[in-house]
Amino acid sequence: MATRMNLKPVSVKQLVQSRFVRDLPIVVAGCAIGALGIDLFMVPNGLAAGGLTGLATIIAELSGRVGVPLPIGLQTIVMNALLLVLVARTGGLRYVMQTVTGFVLFGFFTDLFAPLVMPLEDGNLMLPALWGGVLVGVGLGLVFRCGVNTGGTDTIAQIISRKTGIAVGSAVMAIDVAICAASAPVFSLTNALYTALSMVLSGYVIDLVVDGGVKQRAAFIISTDPDGIAHDVLHGMERGATRIQARGEWTGEERPMLFVILDKREVPILKAIVAQHDKNAIMVITDASEALGEGFKELGAEG
């Protein structure tokens, strides 16, 4: 059943000044790189890349056997357009524009490059699986880093999640595994296994590109000398520190806790500062995949 979308109006001035427009050349380049990986390495070697592109690859192979050519890129555009209608998006018109831009460009380049590239077919599936995964990962990573997406299994996963309560991430994984398994009888079990390897590598590369190779760390520090540690963090490391009032549940003692966001290369410096002031301090350091605001990426940069 179709659900009405909540489309928030976006002025022309907001659109022109938005990050979406500024990053459009990167989105175009990312879609082109990803599509090149599909056409050069995946499709000619019978590797269904997962998602709607993988499903379209299977359909194109089956239809081609009966003499009916179905372009992979056009298939993904049609499937994504139909799926987009079925999902209510709270992100508004901007989100819809970003999604449509992503899957239309990716589908367009997939069909554009299909007759132009020289497929590398030598019977060895390892190199196509690896290089296909790398190129698709780099391309999609650039697209995702700009706040754009290419639709696909994410949209299907949201529909499944709303109907069943299954987490979106789990649904995406289940769909990709199902498509990969479905490619086995069409191509071969060997091809399906190499496809799975390519999908894992692609996901890893996407994470590297989106994170930019740099992850922040979040540190929580409980010490008897919070003033000294905070002073050195502020003036020595030139990092901000937030004091949070905490209470030990066992002792009932009130004690401030410092919260610091820093680059992973600065972790040894922070450890040295804390050890200098309080060797018995408690410090917890965890990954922070993204930090927004003053001193980090601009908050609301995507809008």
Number of C-alpha atoms within 10 A of each C-alpha: 6 10 10 11 17 12 15 12 9 11 8 9 8 11 14 11 11 16 16 22 17 14 17 17 12 17 29 18 18 27 31 24 22 26 30 25 26 30 25 24 27 28 23 17 22 23 31 33 31 25 24 26 26 26 22 23 28 26 19 18 20 16 13 13 10 8 9 11 13 16 18 26 24 18 20 27 24 14 16 23 17 11 17 20 14 16 18 16 16 12 12 15 16 19 18 19 12 21 20 20 20 26 25 21 20 32 25 19 22 27 18 17 17 20 10 11 12 12 16 16 13 9 9 10 20 14 16 28 26 20 19 29 30 23 25 30 29 26 28 32 29 26 29 19 20 22 20 26 24 25 25 24 22 19 18 21 21 20 19 16 17 12 9 10 11 14 13 19 12 11 21 21 15 14 18 21 18 14 21 26 20 18 27 19 11 16 17 14 15 12 23 24 18 22 32 22 15 28 27 15 20 26 17 16 22 25 18 16 19 21 15 12 9 14 17 20 20 19 21 19 21 22 21 17 14 19 14 16 22 23 16 16 20 14 10 13 15 11 17 17 19 13 17 14 11 14 13 9 8 6 7 9 10 11 17 19 22 22 19 20 23 23 14 17 12 14 17 10 14 20 14 12 20 25 15 11 17 17 13 11 15 14 17 11 16 12 13 15 13 13 17 11 10 9 11 12 11 11 11 10 13 16 13
